[in-house]
Amino acid sequence: SFIHQASMPLGDIVDGVFLSELDASSLGAIGVAKSAQKSCTKLLNSPLSKVSISMIASAMGTEGQNDGDDKLSKATASAFNFALFIGFAQLFLFLAGSRQLLGLAGIDEGSSMLLPALGFLRLDVLAMPVTTLWLVGTNIYRGLGDATTPLFCALLLNLINLFSDFIFIRQLKMGLRGSAIASTVSRTLALLPMLLILKKKIPNLNPFAQPWSVISEGLSEYAKAGSVLIGRSIARITAFSYCSRQSATLGPIAASSYSILYQLGFWAAMLC
């Protein structure tokens, strides 16, 4: 689990290496955009993680092999359905409010970082449903006592991201848009083996075949978990949000410097 946690932010560091040749405005834009995005998703995904773990733990405690397998299969499908719902909700939220979010992060209308940040953010958030499915899938594997499969999938993600960055950023010269596309492609492709292996582990699993009542029940649990976790989540993201806003108000040079330090700081925080 420790190695898995350490490997997850490596994609952002690789992105930073490939993007290092861009101008200061572009580097500052991606730093502020990623900080704002991660702050919001951290706030929204902490309750999601809690709910998915609770669903699987409840199913694992069922007595009887057949009943246990059936309940685990339904709980897993329910967790994936709910994750997909939350992922699309985040996607629409970011697409509709990306300009306002960047404004709160310190990028004003007249800033040279606004258009690059908007372009990156609106492409990168297309992977939100995949990201929430990845989060829930990792928690399901941990609930099953398997920490190896998520690790290999995370390493596969970083490998695909490396090649995608090389193609979209270095070869096709797509800059920030290339970084966002590479990130979306790598997350999607790395999720597929995770789902296929899970399908073999859990009998009769049909991940996306549950009624609306399942999502409704998940929303209720999400609200309960959120009320407990939201204070802790806000405390954890406040420092990142404040630093991001302050760097953005100082201009592209300061924001681009912050972008580099943010990637290293976020990676170190994941280890704690």
C-alpha atoms as an extended CHARMM CRD file, in Angstrom:
* protein
*
       272  EXT
         1         1  SER       CA              0.0000000000        0.0000000000        0.0000000000  PROA      1               0.0000000000
         2         2  PHE       CA              2.8800000000        2.3660000000        0.7990000000  PROA      2               0.0000000000
         3         3  ILE       CA              4.4940000000        1.7610000000       -2.6050000000  PROA      3               0.0000000000
         4         4  HSD       CA              1.1070000000        2.2220000000       -4.2730000000  PROA      4               0.0000000000
         5         5  GLN       CA              0.5930000000        5.5530000000       -2.5290000000  PROA      5               0.0000000000
         6         6  ALA       CA              4.1000000000        6.6500000000       -3.4920000000  PROA      6               0.0000000000
         7         7  SER       CA              3.6220000000        5.7310000000       -7.1550000000  PROA      7               0.0000000000
         8         8  MET       CA              0.3230000000        7.5620000000       -7.7380000000  PROA      8               0.0000000000
         9         9  PRO       CA              1.6400000000       11.1760000000       -7.9410000000  PROA      9               0.0000000000
        10        10  LEU       CA              4.5330000000       10.1930000000      -10.2290000000  PROA      10              0.0000000000
        11        11  GLY       CA              2.4160000000       10.9410000000      -13.2860000000  PROA      11              0.0000000000
        12        12  ASP       CA              2.2180000000       14.6140000000      -12.3180000000  PROA      12              0.0000000000
        13        13  ILE       CA              5.9730000000       14.7500000000      -11.8480000000  PROA      13              0.0000000000
        14        14  VAL       CA              6.4960000000       13.1760000000      -15.2920000000  PROA      14              0.0000000000
        15        15  ASP       CA              4.0930000000       15.7510000000      -16.7460000000  PROA      15              0.0000000000
        16        16  GLY       CA              6.1750000000       18.4900000000      -15.1670000000  PROA      16              0.0000000000
        17        17  VAL       CA              9.3520000000       17.1610000000      -16.7740000000  PROA      17              0.0000000000
        18        18  PHE       CA              7.8060000000       17.1080000000      -20.2560000000  PROA      18              0.0000000000
        19        19  LEU       CA              6.1950000000       20.5180000000      -19.7780000000  PROA      19              0.0000000000
        20        20  SER       CA              9.3460000000       22.1850000000      -18.4400000000  PROA      20              0.0000000000
        21        21  GLU       CA             10.1420000000       23.6400000000      -21.8780000000  PROA      21              0.0000000000
        22        22  LEU       CA              6.9240000000       25.7060000000      -21.9540000000  PROA      22              0.0000000000
        23        23  ASP       CA              6.6820000000       29.3770000000      -21.0700000000  PROA      23              0.0000000000
        24        24  ALA       CA              6.1090000000       30.6130000000      -17.5210000000  PROA      24              0.0000000000
        25        25  SER       CA              2.4220000000       31.4140000000      -18.1220000000  PROA      25              0.0000000000
        26        26  SER       CA              1.6810000000       27.8190000000      -19.1810000000  PROA      26              0.0000000000
        27        27  LEU       CA              3.6140000000       26.3320000000      -16.2620000000  PROA      27              0.0000000000
        28        28  GLY       CA              1.8970000000       28.6610000000      -13.8280000000  PROA      28              0.0000000000
        29        29  ALA       CA             -1.4940000000       27.8570000000      -15.3680000000  PROA      29              0.0000000000
        30        30  ILE       CA             -1.1330000000       24.1000000000      -14.9510000000  PROA      30              0.0000000000
        31        31  GLY       CA              0.1270000000       24.4870000000      -11.3870000000  PROA      31              0.0000000000
        32        32  VAL       CA             -2.8310000000       26.5870000000      -10.2830000000  PROA      32              0.0000000000
        33        33  ALA       CA             -5.3350000000       24.4690000000      -12.2510000000  PROA      33              0.0000000000
        34        34  LYS       CA             -4.0900000000       21.2000000000      -10.7480000000  PROA      34              0.0000000000
        35        35  SER       CA             -4.0410000000       22.6390000000       -7.2410000000  PROA      35              0.0000000000
        36        36  ALA       CA             -7.6160000000       23.9300000000       -7.5640000000  PROA      36              0.0000000000
        37        37  GLN       CA             -8.8040000000       20.6550000000       -9.0660000000  PROA      37              0.0000000000
        38        38  LYS       CA             -7.1470000000       18.4460000000       -6.4630000000  PROA      38              0.0000000000
        39        39  SER       CA             -8.4930000000       20.6120000000       -3.6500000000  PROA      39              0.0000000000
        40        40  CYS       CA            -12.0890000000       20.1940000000       -4.8500000000  PROA      40              0.0000000000
        41        41  THR       CA            -11.8100000000       16.4910000000       -5.6650000000  PROA      41              0.0000000000
        42        42  LYS       CA            -10.1750000000       15.7960000000       -2.2910000000  PROA      42              0.0000000000
        43        43  LEU       CA            -13.1390000000       17.4140000000       -0.6020000000  PROA      43              0.0000000000
        44        44  LEU       CA            -15.6400000000       15.3890000000       -2.6560000000  PROA      44              0.0000000000
        45        45  ASN       CA            -13.8230000000       12.0460000000       -2.8340000000  PROA      45              0.0000000000
        46        46  SER       CA            -13.0270000000       11.5310000000        0.8500000000  PROA      46              0.0000000000
        47        47  PRO       CA            -16.6760000000       10.6690000000        1.6470000000  PROA      47              0.0000000000
        48        48  LEU       CA            -16.7880000000        8.4920000000       -1.5060000000  PROA      48              0.0000000000
        49        49  SER       CA            -13.8410000000        6.4700000000       -0.2470000000  PROA      49              0.0000000000
        50        50  LYS       CA            -15.5030000000        6.0700000000        3.1610000000  PROA      50              0.0000000000
        51        51  VAL       CA            -18.7990000000        4.9040000000        1.6210000000  PROA      51              0.0000000000
        52        52  SER       CA            -17.1780000000        2.3660000000       -0.7190000000  PROA      52              0.0000000000
        53        53  ILE       CA            -15.1070000000        0.8410000000        2.0910000000  PROA      53              0.0000000000
        54        54  SER       CA            -18.2290000000        0.6200000000        4.2720000000  PROA      54              0.0000000000
        55        55  MET       CA            -20.1850000000       -1.1540000000        1.5030000000  PROA      55              0.0000000000
        56        56  ILE       CA            -17.5010000000       -3.7990000000        0.9570000000  PROA      56              0.0000000000
        57        57  ALA       CA            -16.8110000000       -4.3230000000        4.6750000000  PROA      57              0.0000000000
        58        58  SER       CA            -20.5130000000       -4.9160000000        5.2830000000  PROA      58              0.0000000000
        59        59  ALA       CA            -20.6680000000       -7.4860000000        2.4910000000  PROA      59              0.0000000000
        60        60  MET       CA            -17.4980000000       -9.2680000000        3.6360000000  PROA      60              0.0000000000
        61        61  GLY       CA            -19.0830000000       -9.8390000000        7.0370000000  PROA      61              0.0000000000
        62        62  THR       CA            -21.9690000000      -11.8860000000        5.6050000000  PROA      62              0.0000000000
        63        63  GLU       CA            -22.1230000000      -15.4860000000        6.8300000000  PROA      63              0.0000000000
        64        64  GLY       CA            -22.4410000000      -18.3270000000        4.3390000000  PROA      64              0.0000000000
        65        65  GLN       CA            -20.4140000000      -18.7450000000        1.1510000000  PROA      65              0.0000000000
        66        66  ASN       CA            -23.2570000000      -18.3080000000       -1.3530000000  PROA      66              0.0000000000
        67        67  ASP       CA            -24.9340000000      -15.4730000000        0.5120000000  PROA      67              0.0000000000
        68        68  GLY       CA            -21.5790000000      -13.8040000000        1.0720000000  PROA      68              0.0000000000
        69        69  ASP       CA            -20.5760000000      -14.0190000000       -2.6100000000  PROA      69              0.0000000000
        70        70  ASP       CA            -23.9530000000      -12.7140000000       -3.7350000000  PROA      70              0.0000000000
        71        71  LYS       CA            -23.9130000000       -9.8090000000       -1.2870000000  PROA      71              0.0000000000
        72        72  LEU       CA            -20.2850000000       -8.9710000000       -2.1350000000  PROA      72              0.0000000000
        73        73  SER       CA            -21.1340000000       -8.9400000000       -5.8410000000  PROA      73              0.0000000000
        74        74  LYS       CA            -24.0900000000       -6.6000000000       -5.2720000000  PROA      74              0.0000000000
        75        75  ALA       CA            -22.1020000000       -4.3580000000       -2.9130000000  PROA      75              0.0000000000
        76        76  THR       CA            -19.2640000000       -4.0790000000       -5.4350000000  PROA      76              0.0000000000
        77        77  ALA       CA            -21.6690000000       -3.2340000000       -8.2530000000  PROA      77              0.0000000000
        78        78  SER       CA            -23.3790000000       -0.6890000000       -6.0060000000  PROA      78              0.0000000000
        79        79  ALA       CA            -20.0480000000        0.9480000000       -5.1450000000  PROA      79              0.0000000000
        80        80  PHE       CA            -19.1010000000        1.2180000000       -8.8390000000  PROA      80              0.0000000000
        81        81  ASN       CA            -22.4930000000        2.6390000000       -9.8090000000  PROA      81              0.0000000000
        82        82  PHE       CA            -22.2990000000        5.2370000000       -7.0830000000  PROA      82              0.0000000000
        83        83  ALA       CA            -18.6900000000        6.0970000000       -8.0120000000  PROA      83              0.0000000000
        84        84  LEU       CA            -19.7470000000        6.6100000000      -11.6200000000  PROA      84              0.0000000000
        85        85  PHE       CA            -22.5860000000        8.8880000000      -10.5230000000  PROA      85              0.0000000000
        86        86  ILE       CA            -20.2700000000       10.9930000000       -8.3300000000  PROA      86              0.0000000000
        87        87  GLY       CA            -17.6810000000       11.1010000000      -11.1110000000  PROA      87              0.0000000000
        88        88  PHE       CA            -20.1190000000       12.4960000000      -13.6700000000  PROA      88              0.0000000000
        89        89  ALA       CA            -21.4660000000       14.9550000000      -11.0850000000  PROA      89              0.0000000000
        90        90  GLN       CA            -17.9010000000       16.2430000000      -10.5720000000  PROA      90              0.0000000000
        91        91  LEU       CA            -17.3720000000       16.3840000000      -14.3410000000  PROA      91              0.0000000000
        92        92  PHE       CA            -20.4020000000       18.6060000000      -14.9090000000  PROA      92              0.0000000000
        93        93  LEU       CA            -19.5140000000       20.7180000000      -11.8730000000  PROA      93              0.0000000000
        94        94  PHE       CA            -16.0110000000       21.4120000000      -13.1820000000  PROA      94              0.0000000000
        95        95  LEU       CA            -17.1470000000       22.0620000000      -16.7550000000  PROA      95              0.0000000000
        96        96  ALA       CA            -19.8080000000       24.5160000000      -15.6230000000  PROA      96              0.0000000000
        97        97  GLY       CA            -17.7350000000       26.2910000000      -12.9770000000  PROA      97              0.0000000000
        98        98  SER       CA            -14.1310000000       26.0330000000      -14.1860000000  PROA      98              0.0000000000
        99        99  ARG       CA            -13.7780000000       29.7730000000      -14.8000000000  PROA      99              0.0000000000
       100       100  GLN       CA            -15.2090000000       30.6120000000      -11.3570000000  PROA      100             0.0000000000
       101       101  LEU       CA            -12.9910000000       27.9700000000       -9.7160000000  PROA      101             0.0000000000
       102       102  LEU       CA             -9.8660000000       29.4270000000      -11.3030000000  PROA      102             0.0000000000
       103       103  GLY       CA            -10.9990000000       32.8870000000      -10.2040000000  PROA      103             0.0000000000
       104       104  LEU       CA            -11.1670000000       31.6680000000       -6.6170000000  PROA      104             0.0000000000
       105       105  ALA       CA             -7.7130000000       30.1610000000       -7.0940000000  PROA      105             0.0000000000
       106       106  GLY       CA             -6.3210000000       33.6000000000       -7.9540000000  PROA      106             0.0000000000
       107       107  ILE       CA             -6.3630000000       33.6950000000      -11.7720000000  PROA      107             0.0000000000
       108       108  ASP       CA             -8.1800000000       36.9120000000      -12.7430000000  PROA      108             0.0000000000
       109       109  GLU       CA             -9.9050000000       37.5830000000      -16.0580000000  PROA      109             0.0000000000
       110       110  GLY       CA             -7.0040000000       39.6130000000      -17.3980000000  PROA      110             0.0000000000
       111       111  SER       CA             -4.3160000000       37.1000000000      -16.4480000000  PROA      111             0.0000000000
       112       112  SER       CA             -2.1920000000       35.4990000000      -19.1630000000  PROA      112             0.0000000000
       113       113  MET       CA             -2.6520000000       32.1940000000      -17.3180000000  PROA      113             0.0000000000
       114       114  LEU       CA             -6.4640000000       32.1110000000      -17.6440000000  PROA      114             0.0000000000
       115       115  LEU       CA             -6.8760000000       30.6140000000      -21.1360000000  PROA      115             0.0000000000
       116       116  PRO       CA             -4.1410000000       27.9380000000      -20.7340000000  PROA      116             0.0000000000
       117       117  ALA       CA             -5.5510000000       26.9650000000      -17.3320000000  PROA      117             0.0000000000
       118       118  LEU       CA             -9.1070000000       26.7700000000      -18.6840000000  PROA      118             0.0000000000
       119       119  GLY       CA             -8.0260000000       24.6740000000      -21.6550000000  PROA      119             0.0000000000
       120       120  PHE       CA             -6.1320000000       22.2350000000      -19.4460000000  PROA      120             0.0000000000
       121       121  LEU       CA             -8.7910000000       21.9660000000      -16.7460000000  PROA      121             0.0000000000
       122       122  ARG       CA            -11.6980000000       21.3560000000      -19.1290000000  PROA      122             0.0000000000
       123       123  LEU       CA             -9.8440000000       18.5210000000      -20.8350000000  PROA      123             0.0000000000
       124       124  ASP       CA             -8.3580000000       16.9660000000      -17.7070000000  PROA      124             0.0000000000
       125       125  VAL       CA            -11.6920000000       16.7390000000      -15.8720000000  PROA      125             0.0000000000
       126       126  LEU       CA            -13.0840000000       14.4920000000      -18.6250000000  PROA      126             0.0000000000
       127       127  ALA       CA            -11.4130000000       11.6730000000      -16.7040000000  PROA      127             0.0000000000
       128       128  MET       CA            -13.3520000000       12.4080000000      -13.4890000000  PROA      128             0.0000000000
       129       129  PRO       CA            -15.6660000000        9.3440000000      -13.8170000000  PROA      129             0.0000000000
       130       130  VAL       CA            -12.6130000000        7.1470000000      -14.4380000000  PROA      130             0.0000000000
       131       131  THR       CA            -10.8600000000        8.6610000000      -11.4120000000  PROA      131             0.0000000000
       132       132  THR       CA            -13.7580000000        7.8930000000       -9.0630000000  PROA      132             0.0000000000
       133       133  LEU       CA            -14.0070000000        4.3430000000      -10.4370000000  PROA      133             0.0000000000
       134       134  TRP       CA            -10.2640000000        3.9450000000       -9.8350000000  PROA      134             0.0000000000
       135       135  LEU       CA            -10.6170000000        5.1620000000       -6.2420000000  PROA      135             0.0000000000
       136       136  VAL       CA            -13.4520000000        2.7620000000       -5.4870000000  PROA      136             0.0000000000
       137       137  GLY       CA            -11.7550000000       -0.1240000000       -7.2920000000  PROA      137             0.0000000000
       138       138  THR       CA             -8.6300000000        0.3370000000       -5.1830000000  PROA      138             0.0000000000
       139       139  ASN       CA            -10.7040000000        0.2960000000       -1.9930000000  PROA      139             0.0000000000
       140       140  ILE       CA            -12.4840000000       -2.8800000000       -3.1120000000  PROA      140             0.0000000000
       141       141  TYR       CA             -9.1860000000       -4.6650000000       -3.6880000000  PROA      141             0.0000000000
       142       142  ARG       CA             -7.9630000000       -3.5770000000       -0.2720000000  PROA      142             0.0000000000
       143       143  GLY       CA            -11.1790000000       -4.8880000000        1.2480000000  PROA      143             0.0000000000
       144       144  LEU       CA            -10.4540000000       -8.2260000000       -0.4150000000  PROA      144             0.0000000000
       145       145  GLY       CA             -6.9550000000       -8.2290000000        1.0610000000  PROA      145             0.0000000000
       146       146  ASP       CA             -5.2440000000       -7.6570000000       -2.3120000000  PROA      146             0.0000000000
       147       147  ALA       CA             -2.7940000000       -4.7460000000       -2.3780000000  PROA      147             0.0000000000
       148       148  THR       CA             -0.7330000000       -6.1280000000       -5.2700000000  PROA      148             0.0000000000
       149       149  THR       CA             -3.2090000000       -5.6800000000       -8.1310000000  PROA      149             0.0000000000
       150       150  PRO       CA             -3.8060000000       -1.9410000000       -7.4790000000  PROA      150             0.0000000000
       151       151  LEU       CA             -0.0340000000       -1.4690000000       -7.2980000000  PROA      151             0.0000000000
       152       152  PHE       CA              0.5710000000       -3.0760000000      -10.6800000000  PROA      152             0.0000000000
       153       153  CYS       CA             -2.3210000000       -1.0990000000      -12.1910000000  PROA      153             0.0000000000
       154       154  ALA       CA             -0.8260000000        2.1090000000      -10.7600000000  PROA      154             0.0000000000
       155       155  LEU       CA              2.5720000000        1.2550000000      -12.2630000000  PROA      155             0.0000000000
       156       156  LEU       CA              0.8570000000        0.5010000000      -15.5860000000  PROA      156             0.0000000000
       157       157  LEU       CA             -0.8940000000        3.8800000000      -15.3940000000  PROA      157             0.0000000000
       158       158  ASN       CA              2.4330000000        5.6810000000      -14.9050000000  PROA      158             0.0000000000
       159       159  LEU       CA              4.0170000000        3.7590000000      -17.7720000000  PROA      159             0.0000000000
       160       160  ILE       CA              1.1540000000        4.5810000000      -20.1560000000  PROA      160             0.0000000000
       161       161  ASN       CA              1.2450000000        8.1920000000      -18.9900000000  PROA      161             0.0000000000
       162       162  LEU       CA              4.9770000000        8.3720000000      -19.7560000000  PROA      162             0.0000000000
       163       163  PHE       CA              4.4960000000        7.1880000000      -23.3420000000  PROA      163             0.0000000000
       164       164  SER       CA              1.3760000000        9.3340000000      -23.7750000000  PROA      164             0.0000000000
       165       165  ASP       CA              3.2390000000       12.4290000000      -22.5740000000  PROA      165             0.0000000000
       166       166  PHE       CA              6.0310000000       11.6840000000      -25.0170000000  PROA      166             0.0000000000
       167       167  ILE       CA              3.5630000000       11.4140000000      -27.9010000000  PROA      167             0.0000000000
       168       168  PHE       CA              1.1530000000       14.2610000000      -27.1080000000  PROA      168             0.0000000000
       169       169  ILE       CA              3.5650000000       16.7670000000      -25.5330000000  PROA      169             0.0000000000
       170       170  ARG       CA              6.9530000000       16.0920000000      -27.1170000000  PROA      170             0.0000000000
       171       171  GLN       CA              6.0260000000       14.7290000000      -30.5650000000  PROA      171             0.0000000000
       172       172  LEU       CA              2.6890000000       16.4230000000      -31.3140000000  PROA      172             0.0000000000
       173       173  LYS       CA              3.6490000000       19.6560000000      -29.4860000000  PROA      173             0.0000000000
       174       174  MET       CA              0.2120000000       19.9530000000      -27.8290000000  PROA      174             0.0000000000
       175       175  GLY       CA              1.4930000000       21.4860000000      -24.5890000000  PROA      175             0.0000000000
       176       176  LEU       CA             -1.0110000000       21.6310000000      -21.7250000000  PROA      176             0.0000000000
       177       177  ARG       CA             -3.7530000000       20.0840000000      -23.8400000000  PROA      177             0.0000000000
       178       178  GLY       CA             -1.4390000000       17.1750000000      -24.5730000000  PROA      178             0.0000000000
       179       179  SER       CA             -0.8040000000       16.7010000000      -20.8590000000  PROA      179             0.0000000000
       180       180  ALA       CA             -4.5420000000       16.5930000000      -20.1370000000  PROA      180             0.0000000000
       181       181  ILE       CA             -5.2080000000       14.1450000000      -22.9920000000  PROA      181             0.0000000000
       182       182  ALA       CA             -2.3120000000       11.9120000000      -21.9080000000  PROA      182             0.0000000000
       183       183  SER       CA             -3.6250000000       11.8630000000      -18.3540000000  PROA      183             0.0000000000
       184       184  THR       CA             -7.1500000000       10.9250000000      -19.4750000000  PROA      184             0.0000000000
       185       185  VAL       CA             -5.9080000000        8.1830000000      -21.8160000000  PROA      185             0.0000000000
       186       186  SER       CA             -3.5950000000        6.6320000000      -19.2170000000  PROA      186             0.0000000000
       187       187  ARG       CA             -6.2320000000        6.5790000000      -16.4630000000  PROA      187             0.0000000000
       188       188  THR       CA             -8.7960000000        4.9780000000      -18.7670000000  PROA      188             0.0000000000
       189       189  LEU       CA             -6.4920000000        2.2800000000      -20.1570000000  PROA      189             0.0000000000
       190       190  ALA       CA             -5.0790000000        1.3860000000      -16.7160000000  PROA      190             0.0000000000
       191       191  LEU       CA             -8.5970000000        1.0300000000      -15.2720000000  PROA      191             0.0000000000
       192       192  LEU       CA             -9.5530000000       -1.7430000000      -17.7280000000  PROA      192             0.0000000000
       193       193  PRO       CA             -7.2590000000       -4.4940000000      -16.3090000000  PROA      193             0.0000000000
       194       194  MET       CA             -8.3260000000       -3.5450000000      -12.7870000000  PROA      194             0.0000000000
       195       195  LEU       CA            -11.9760000000       -4.1880000000      -13.6930000000  PROA      195             0.0000000000
       196       196  LEU       CA            -11.2270000000       -7.3740000000      -15.6550000000  PROA      196             0.0000000000
       197       197  ILE       CA             -9.2220000000       -8.9120000000      -12.7970000000  PROA      197             0.0000000000
       198       198  LEU       CA            -11.9130000000       -7.9380000000      -10.2940000000  PROA      198             0.0000000000
       199       199  LYS       CA            -14.4970000000       -9.6210000000      -12.5110000000  PROA      199             0.0000000000
       200       200  LYS       CA            -12.5910000000      -12.9020000000      -12.0730000000  PROA      200             0.0000000000
       201       201  LYS       CA            -12.2760000000      -12.4490000000       -8.3040000000  PROA      201             0.0000000000
       202       202  ILE       CA            -15.9680000000      -11.7850000000       -7.6010000000  PROA      202             0.0000000000
       203       203  PRO       CA            -18.5260000000      -14.2380000000       -9.0030000000  PROA      203             0.0000000000
       204       204  ASN       CA            -21.5300000000      -12.8950000000      -10.9380000000  PROA      204             0.0000000000
       205       205  LEU       CA            -20.1850000000       -9.3530000000      -10.8550000000  PROA      205             0.0000000000
       206       206  ASN       CA            -21.9570000000       -6.9560000000      -13.2080000000  PROA      206             0.0000000000
       207       207  PRO       CA            -20.4520000000       -3.6040000000      -12.1910000000  PROA      207             0.0000000000
       208       208  PHE       CA            -22.9740000000       -1.2980000000      -13.8550000000  PROA      208             0.0000000000
       209       209  ALA       CA            -26.3200000000       -3.0520000000      -13.5330000000  PROA      209             0.0000000000
       210       210  GLN       CA            -27.9450000000       -1.6780000000      -10.4040000000  PROA      210             0.0000000000
       211       211  PRO       CA            -31.1710000000        0.3530000000      -10.0890000000  PROA      211             0.0000000000
       212       212  TRP       CA            -31.4500000000        4.0150000000       -9.0840000000  PROA      212             0.0000000000
       213       213  SER       CA            -32.3750000000        2.9690000000       -5.5380000000  PROA      213             0.0000000000
       214       214  VAL       CA            -28.7700000000        1.8310000000       -5.0690000000  PROA      214             0.0000000000
       215       215  ILE       CA            -27.4520000000        5.2580000000       -6.0260000000  PROA      215             0.0000000000
       216       216  SER       CA            -30.0520000000        6.9040000000       -3.7960000000  PROA      216             0.0000000000
       217       217  GLU       CA            -28.9320000000        4.7790000000       -0.8420000000  PROA      217             0.0000000000
       218       218  GLY       CA            -25.3160000000        5.5940000000       -1.6240000000  PROA      218             0.0000000000
       219       219  LEU       CA            -26.0890000000        9.3180000000       -1.6750000000  PROA      219             0.0000000000
       220       220  SER       CA            -27.5810000000        9.0370000000        1.7920000000  PROA      220             0.0000000000
       221       221  GLU       CA            -24.4400000000        7.3090000000        3.0920000000  PROA      221             0.0000000000
       222       222  TYR       CA            -22.2870000000        9.8240000000        1.2010000000  PROA      222             0.0000000000
       223       223  ALA       CA            -24.0440000000       12.7140000000        2.9570000000  PROA      223             0.0000000000
       224       224  LYS       CA            -23.5440000000       11.0940000000        6.3700000000  PROA      224             0.0000000000
       225       225  ALA       CA            -19.8640000000       10.4020000000        5.7310000000  PROA      225             0.0000000000
       226       226  GLY       CA            -19.4070000000       13.8550000000        4.2410000000  PROA      226             0.0000000000
       227       227  SER       CA            -20.7320000000       15.5860000000        7.3110000000  PROA      227             0.0000000000
       228       228  VAL       CA            -18.0350000000       13.8580000000        9.3740000000  PROA      228             0.0000000000
       229       229  LEU       CA            -15.1360000000       14.1070000000        6.9120000000  PROA      229             0.0000000000
       230       230  ILE       CA            -15.7190000000       17.5350000000        5.4190000000  PROA      230             0.0000000000
       231       231  GLY       CA            -14.0490000000       19.3930000000        8.3060000000  PROA      231             0.0000000000
       232       232  ARG       CA            -10.9380000000       17.2470000000        8.1160000000  PROA      232             0.0000000000
       233       233  SER       CA            -10.8420000000       17.5270000000        4.3170000000  PROA      233             0.0000000000
       234       234  ILE       CA            -11.1480000000       21.3230000000        4.3990000000  PROA      234             0.0000000000
       235       235  ALA       CA             -8.3040000000       21.5170000000        6.9090000000  PROA      235             0.0000000000
       236       236  ARG       CA             -6.0840000000       19.3860000000        4.6640000000  PROA      236             0.0000000000
       237       237  ILE       CA             -6.7010000000       21.3700000000        1.4790000000  PROA      237             0.0000000000
       238       238  THR       CA             -6.7110000000       24.8820000000        2.9490000000  PROA      238             0.0000000000
       239       239  ALA       CA             -2.9170000000       25.1950000000        2.9130000000  PROA      239             0.0000000000
       240       240  PHE       CA             -2.6420000000       24.0720000000       -0.7270000000  PROA      240             0.0000000000
       241       241  SER       CA             -5.4920000000       26.3800000000       -1.7880000000  PROA      241             0.0000000000
       242       242  TYR       CA             -4.0380000000       29.3970000000       -0.0060000000  PROA      242             0.0000000000
       243       243  CYS       CA             -0.5580000000       28.8760000000       -1.4580000000  PROA      243             0.0000000000
       244       244  SER       CA             -2.0040000000       28.3730000000       -4.9370000000  PROA      244             0.0000000000
       245       245  ARG       CA             -3.9750000000       31.6000000000       -4.7790000000  PROA      245             0.0000000000
       246       246  GLN       CA             -1.0400000000       33.5850000000       -3.4550000000  PROA      246             0.0000000000
       247       247  SER       CA              1.2970000000       32.2760000000       -6.1680000000  PROA      247             0.0000000000
       248       248  ALA       CA             -1.2700000000       33.0910000000       -8.8750000000  PROA      248             0.0000000000
       249       249  THR       CA             -1.5980000000       36.6910000000       -7.7100000000  PROA      249             0.0000000000
       250       250  LEU       CA              2.1900000000       37.1360000000       -7.9520000000  PROA      250             0.0000000000
       251       251  GLY       CA              2.2040000000       36.4000000000      -11.6880000000  PROA      251             0.0000000000
       252       252  PRO       CA              3.3370000000       33.6410000000      -14.0760000000  PROA      252             0.0000000000
       253       253  ILE       CA              6.9240000000       33.3270000000      -12.8090000000  PROA      253             0.0000000000
       254       254  ALA       CA              5.8910000000       32.7400000000       -9.1920000000  PROA      254             0.0000000000
       255       255  ALA       CA              3.0300000000       30.4650000000      -10.2650000000  PROA      255             0.0000000000
       256       256  SER       CA              5.3080000000       28.3370000000      -12.4630000000  PROA      256             0.0000000000
       257       257  SER       CA              7.7860000000       27.9850000000       -9.5710000000  PROA      257             0.0000000000
       258       258  TYR       CA              4.9190000000       26.9770000000       -7.3150000000  PROA      258             0.0000000000
       259       259  SER       CA              3.8280000000       24.3950000000       -9.9070000000  PROA      259             0.0000000000
       260       260  ILE       CA              7.1220000000       22.5270000000       -9.5660000000  PROA      260             0.0000000000
       261       261  LEU       CA              7.1720000000       22.6860000000       -5.7820000000  PROA      261             0.0000000000
       262       262  TYR       CA              3.5020000000       21.6750000000       -5.6060000000  PROA      262             0.0000000000
       263       263  GLN       CA              4.1210000000       18.4160000000       -7.4630000000  PROA      263             0.0000000000
       264       264  LEU       CA              6.9400000000       17.5000000000       -5.0620000000  PROA      264             0.0000000000
       265       265  GLY       CA              4.9590000000       18.6210000000       -2.0220000000  PROA      265             0.0000000000
       266       266  PHE       CA              1.8670000000       16.6670000000       -3.0570000000  PROA      266             0.0000000000
       267       267  TRP       CA              3.9780000000       13.5480000000       -3.6270000000  PROA      267             0.0000000000
       268       268  ALA       CA              5.5550000000       13.8920000000       -0.1720000000  PROA      268             0.0000000000
       269       269  ALA       CA              2.1200000000       14.4370000000        1.4110000000  PROA      269             0.0000000000
       270       270  MET       CA              0.8470000000       11.1940000000       -0.1290000000  PROA      270             0.0000000000
       271       271  LEU       CA              3.4940000000        9.2990000000        1.8330000000  PROA      271             0.0000000000
       272       272  CYS       CA              2.3190000000       10.6350000000        5.1760000000  PROA      272             0.0000000000
